[in-house]
């Protein structure tokens, strides 16, 4: 418990890495992968696609490879996906809601409920992966990895905040639809010290 409480103070949880490490995505590769993304659903779809193999790395962590040397490249790759995504979302400020919420194929505007589902899928992907290694990392006493995980958590929250800032017209509907979708993550979010950050954005957890 003390381990988790100490990390919650910085919104983080110590964590290890997989026996097979994904090579960090270069800035160029990330930019190319999202070159055509011009709406929130398109950006988040690309982010989810890029994070999925990295999350698989996290979920295959074992006691034998949970080291900073192995975690570092994975964390760098994850940050390399999230950081430009935040910038891309923020760049949509001032656009019409129909542009901001254009579907992945660009044919329709997604609803508040659909946006909430997209966000929920991304949050489940990331936070379930972190939770899958939390007990292992805690038992190994790898508190030094907390800073790495804190950076990832803060970027995920920043991405969510950036998205919510764009949809003021339907914000209440998005929050009302998203909150219950995260109910099954409540214990995980609490353990990672994220609950306060998310409730601060208006979510009910």
Secondary structure, 3 states (H helix, E strand, C coil): CHHHHHHHCCCCCCCCCECCCCCCCCHHHHHHHCCCCCCHHHHHHHHHHHHHHHHHHHHCECCCCCCHHHHHHHHHHHHHHHHHHHHHHHCCCCCCHHHHCECCCCCCECCHHHHHHHHHHHHHHHHHHHHHHHHHHHHHCCHHHHHHHHHHHHHHHHHHHHHHHHCHHHHHHHHHHHHHHCHHHHHHHHHCCCHHHHHCCCCCC
